[in-house]
Amino acid sequence: MIRGRIIHYEILVSREGRWIIQGVVHETGSGTGEAEAVEAARLLLATGDCEEARIVRVRSMITGYSTKAEIFHETKPPVRDKPITVKGTVGRVGPCSTAADIRGLESRMILGRLFRMFLDKHRITTTELLHNWTYLRKLQDTGSLVNTATHQIAAVQAKELGVPARERVRALEKLIGEGLSQARDLAGEKRRLPRFDPQALDHFSRRVRAREGPERHDFVFTALLCDHLMGFPSIGGKLEAVLGLMTDDLDPHLSGLLEAVAADALGNADIIKELLGPQRHLAASLCRLADLLHGRLDLAAAGTNPLLTRLGGLLGDGRTPSCRAVLLERLLAELGRNHPLDHKEPEAEGLLLEEVIHRLRRDGADDMLGGVLAEKAVSARLLRHRQAILRRGGMIEAADALARTWSPDIRLLGRRPREGADTHP
């Protein structure tokens, strides 16, 4: 090393387009400073702490003269996106006879499950997908998503109707073609249509009705609403926007069109988690959701998400039946899944399940929120709980035979709250 010369290495990283000096490594007597700096920079890239990393070698003399040279510059390796596939399964579904049926609540809930990966990637709701030609074309460009979903739905419908599956496939493909044509044609007409006005929805609706007629009003109104929502980058922002537009004096029919977007947004599991807030376990989340649907939740409690307060008020007024249906489906789905109510304390499954049943029951009545579907989900969970107890005791054969010999009676469960039990969410 030249006498009087000092060398150090500046590690610079880029985050969101801005370069900052992350650290400085001074040269050692053994000359390992450069290697240490490179190792530190590559560690930052590997951990995803930055998008790019550079190392600048600075040589300084005691006279004050210095030189700089870039000796390292690498970018974070690209992360491959998971391939978008059709997720979920199709339960009972009624047949669609018109393109408008595809945009109905039941159809949107099914499509929301099947196309969840696509919707989450583009941060849109099912209503936006069905009314926006750009996203419909992107969905088609993904390859086999539409074809796979079509055949899954057709198979279920064919079984219910007692007709060949191919017949239902052809019928659905015809309806899908009609829906695509409607969205494509509307995309070419938007420049001549009224601009969506969130401050005067009734007036905007009258302009659309006068221009397009009552038959096309709902489709055009919703499509222009979806264009307006493109300015909101998150599903939560879109939910907040449409709930805010549902004022008390708004025409109930227009309120229903807005609610369709809100209901679709609630099909996103992350949105429901955000609304409910942090919970100790799954049982607490189910109890809180049941209280919301029963109208028992204290919406004025400190720490309650303001958006949950707004949604709870609309649910209580009976103005959001679609949102109620989506939330109830989510509750029943989570209740029926083979997941413990508390991962940390699986032995508490019985007590927690009894509390969940109590919250599902209506005040002063024996009937349960969700009706027969809820009773089936509870019975299945009780059966799994009893089988787990037997297996822990080494009674494997008895546990396997229990499904054939034991039918749990849930009529006496959850009728009274357990005294002294701290099970409130």
N, C-alpha and C positions, 0 to 999 in steps of 0.2 A: 504494500500500500504506500502511496506517495505521502511523504511527510507533510503534515499540515492540511491534508484533504480529509473532509468528513463526508460520509455517504449515508443517506437514509432513503427509505422507500415509502412513498405515500400510497396508501390503498384507497382508491376512490370507488364509490358504488353509485349506481343509478337507481333511484326509486321514484316511480311515477314521473319519469322524464327529468328528474332533477339530480344533478351530480353533487355529492358531498364527500368530504374526506372521512372515511370510516376509521382509519388508524394509521399509525406511522411505525415502521420497523427500522431500527438503527442497525447499521452494519456491525458485525461482531469481528473480533480479532481473527476468528477462524474463517471468516468469509461466508457464513451461512445465512446472512440477512436476506438475500434475495430469495433463497429457497423458502425461508419462513414466511415471507410476504406472499409468495405465490400460493403456498399451502393455505394461508389464511383467506386469500381471495377466493380460491376454489371452494373452500368450506362455506363461505357466504353464498356462493352460487348454488351449491348442492342443497343447502337448507332452505332455499327459496327466499332468502332475506333480501335479495335485490334482483333486478333484471339484467344488469351488466356490471362488470368489475374491471377496473384498470389499475395498473401499478406504474407509478412514475418514479424513476430513479433520479435523485437529486444529489449532485456533487457540489460541495461548497469548499471554498478555500478560505484561509484565515484573512485574506485580503478583502473578503466580501464577494468575490466573483463566484458565480454558481452556474451550473448547467443542468438542464432537465432533459430526460429522454424516457419515452414510454416503452416499457419492456414487456408489458402484459396487457392484453385486452380480450376478454371473453364474455360471451352472453350466456344467460341461463338456457340450458337445453330445453327445446320445446316439449311441452307436455301433451301427449296425445289424448284427445278427448275420447271418452268411452263411446263406443258405437251406440247410436240411438236405436233402441229396440221397442217392441210392443211389450208393455208391462201389465201385470194384473190379469184378472180373468173376468169373463162375462157371466153374470148371474142371470136371473130371470129378466127378460126384456121383451116388451111388446113390439109387434111388427110396425114398421114405418110405412106409411102409404103416400106421403108427400115429402118434398124437400124441406118443408117447414117443420115436419115431424123430427127431422134430424137435428134441428135447432131447439127442440123441446128439452125440458129439464132432464127427463129420464135418459135421453140419448146423450146429452151433454155430460151427465155424470159418468156414463159408461166410457165415452170418448176421453174424458178427463183421466180416467184410470189407465186406459190403454196407451194414450199418447202422453203420459206424464213426463217422460224424459224429454220429449220434443218441446212441450209447453214450458217446462222449467228452464231449458236451455235458452229459449227466446223470451222468457219472462212475459208470457201472455196467458190469457185465460182461454177456455174453450170457445166462448162466445166470440172473442177476437179472432180466433183461428177460423171459425166458420163464416165470418163476415169480411175477411181481409184476403183479397186475391194473392197478395204477395206471400203471405204465410201458407196459404193453401198450395201455392206452387212449390214453395220450399218443402212442404210435407211430401208432395209427390216426388220431388227430386231425391228424397232420402232413399228411394228404392222400393222396398216391399212393405213399408209400414201400413199403407192404406190397404193393400191387398190382404195382408195378414189379419188386420183388424176386421175387414169385411167378412172374411171366411169364419172368423171366430163368432162374430155376431150372427151370421147366417146359420151356422150350425145350431146355435141355441134356439133361434126363431123356428128353424125347420123342425126341431124336436117338439117344440110347443104346439106348432100348427099341424104337425103330422104330414108335412110335405117334403119332397126331396130338397136336400141342401143346395143343389145347383140352382133350383128354381129361386130360392131366396137370394143366392149370390147375384143372379141376373137382375132381380128386382132392386137390390141395394145398389148395384153398380149403376143402374139407370137413375136412381135418385141422387147418387153422388155426382153423376154427370150433370144433372139439372142444377144441383147446388153450386158446382164449379162454374157453370155457365152464368148463373145469376151473379156470383161474386165477380167474375171477369167482366161482365157487361157493366156492372155498377162501377168498377174501377175506371172504366173509360168515360163514365158520365159525371164523375165527382166534381169536375171543374164547373159544371153548370148547375150543381146542386147548392142549396143554401148552406152557409157556413154554420157549424155547430155552435150554439150560443148557450153556455152553461148558466148565464145570468137570466135568460128568458126562455126556459124550456117549453112552456106552453105556446108561446109565439112561434118558436122554431118548429114545434110539432105541427102547428096549423099550416105553416109554409110548406112543410114536407107533404102533408096530406093534400093540400091544394094542388101541388105539382105532380105528385106520384099516384094519388088516389088512395082510398082506404085499404085496398088489397096489398099495396107495396109499402105502406107507411111504416109498419113495424120493422121490416127488413132494412129499409133505407135509414130510418131513425137510428137503429142499433148500429149499422155500419158506420155512420158519421160519428156516433158516440165513440166507437172503437178507434176511429182515426184520432179523435180528441185525446183518448187515453194513451196514445202512442207517446205523448209528451211526458208520461210518468214512467220512470225507469224500473220500478219495482211493482210486484203484485200487491204488496201492502199499500203502496201509494195509490194504486188504482182502486183498491177496496175503500180506502179513506175518501177518495174523490167521489165515488158513486154514492156512498152512504151520506156524504155531505150534500149531494144534490137531491136526496130524497126528503125534501122539506114537508112540513105538515100540510101545506096548502097545494102541494103538487097533485096533478091529476092521478088517480090511482092506477090507471092503465100505464102511464108513463113511468110511474114509480115501479111497476112490475117489470118494465123493460130494463130499467137501471138495476133492479135487484138481480136480474139474470147474471150480470157481471159479478156482483157481490157473491152470489152463490158459487159461481165457478172459482172465484178467488179462495173461498173457504175449502175448496177441494185440495188445496195445497197444505200438506201436513205442517210445514214450517210456519205458515200463517196462523194456524190454530194454536201451536205452541207459543207463538209470540203473543197472541191475544190472551191466553190463559195465564201467562207468566210462569216463572220457575216453580216447579212442583217437586215434591220429595220423591214421588214414585208414580207409576202408572195409575194406581188406585186413586191417588189424589187428583190427577188430571181427569179421570172419569167422573169422580164425584163433582168436581167443579163444573164440568161440562153438563152433567145432569141437572145441577142446580140452575145453570144458565137457561136450559131449555124449559125447566119447570117454572122459571120466574122467581126462584128463591135466592138468587145470588145478590149480595149486597153490592150494587153497582157504584155506590158512593164511597165505598171503603178506600182508605188511603192506599196508594200504590196500584190501583186498578188501571189497566190500560184504557185511556180515553176512547179508543176505538171500540173496545169491548163494551164500554158504557153506552156508546151510541148504538151498537148492534143489539145489546140487551134491551134497550128502550124500544127499538123497532120490533124486536121479537115479542115483547110484552104487549105491544099494540096490535099484533097480528098482521103487520105490514110486510113481513119477510117470510112467507111460507116456504119458499125455495131454499133460503138459507137454513131454516129449521130442518128441512129434509136432508140437506147435505151434512149438517152437524150431527143429526141423529144417525145417519149412515156411518159417519166416522166413529161415533161412540160404539155402535154395535160391532163394527169391524175390529176395533181395538179390544173390545170385550171378548170377542170370539177367537182372537189369535192365541196361539200356544206360547204366550209369553207370561212370565210371573208378574203379579201385580207389584212386586217389589224385588228387584234383582238382588239387592243387598241382603234381604231377609226373606228368602223363599218359604221359610217355615211359617211366616205370618199370613200366608195366602188365604187361609180359611177366615180369619178375622177381618182381613181387608175386603174379601169378597162379600161378607155379610154387610159391611158398611156400604159397599157399592150398591148392593141390592136395596138397602134402605133408601139410598138417595134416588134410585130409579123409581121407587114407588111414589105415586102421587099422594099428596097430603090427605090423610083421612080416608084413603082408599087402598084396595088391595091390588088394583091393576098397575102394571109396570110400564114405564116409558119404553116404547118400542114394541110393546105387546108380545105376540107369540115369538117373534124373532129374538127379542131380548131374553125370553124364558129359555129358548133353545140354547142361546149362547151361555147363559148362566148354568144351565144343566150340564153342558159339555165341560165347562170350566170346573164345576164341582166334581164331575167324574174324574177329570185329570188330577185334581187335588187328592181325591181318595186313593187313586191308583198310585200316586207318588208316595203317599204314606205307607201303603202296603209294600211297595218296592224297597223303601228305606228299611222296613222291618224284615226284609228277606223273603217276603211272600210274593214271589214273582208270578207264579201260576195263578194265584188268587187275583192279583192285579189285572192280569190279562183276561181273566174270565169275568171280571166285574162289569165290563161293557155289555155283556150278554145277560147278566142276572140282576143288575141294580139300576133302578130308575129313580133318580133323586127327586124328592118332593121339596120344592122351593116355596111352597105357600106360607110356611111359618117363618121363613128367613127374612130378615130385614124389616120386620114389622115394627120394631121398637129400637131406638138408638141404644147402644151399649153405654151404660153409665160408667163415667170415669175414663173412657177410652179417648185418647187424643188422636182422632183419625180425620179431623177436618183439614182440608187442603190449606 
